[in-house]
């Protein structure tokens, strides 16, 4: 699979436990650093999903104003708004967690901390897409760390990093068009793009 399209418009239909566990099994295999364990909290309870959706909407009310100033893609904004309005209706929320607390200093420590979860998140998204499920990742339900801990019952030694919403898609999502590879590759130093001239197709304007 070369691309995964974010599925934000999802049906209410349930996803069976065996499928969820299979997806998480594949996600967990991406975690290579066993010193920093990555774990998964599966949320199916309607009340917990409602609380996560409430926090999502609080964060979205601010974040969407930022996106509106940076993006002219109305389809993206509409999809995010739809997800915000219906987030509690998504049948499964998978909370990706990392053992420990995020270091505040230095910045490289925080990067290393989150890197324990990102490969797992990507594996989960790709595995869901391969099964025909819709999936999207967001951090907005976690923007208030205190609220997230209270809602999910997280101990102090565990940090929630991302929420992956899973469900059966409404229609088919299309991957975002990717720019020609030569337009996003720099060699040795930033700005040196010797491969760019080789990819001057109609998609070149995407870079």
Buried (B, 14 or more C-beta within 10 A) or exposed (E): EEEBBBBBBBBEEEBEEEBBEEBBEBBBEBBEEEEBBBBBBBBEEEEBBEBBBBBBBBBBEEBBEEBEEEEEEEEBBEBBBBBBEBBBBBBBBBBBBBBBEEEEEEEEEEEEBBBBBBBBBBBBBBBBBEBEBBBBBBBBBBBBEEBBBEBBEBEEEBBBBBBBBBBBBBEEBEEEEEEBEBBBEEEEEEEEBEBBEEBEEEEEEEB
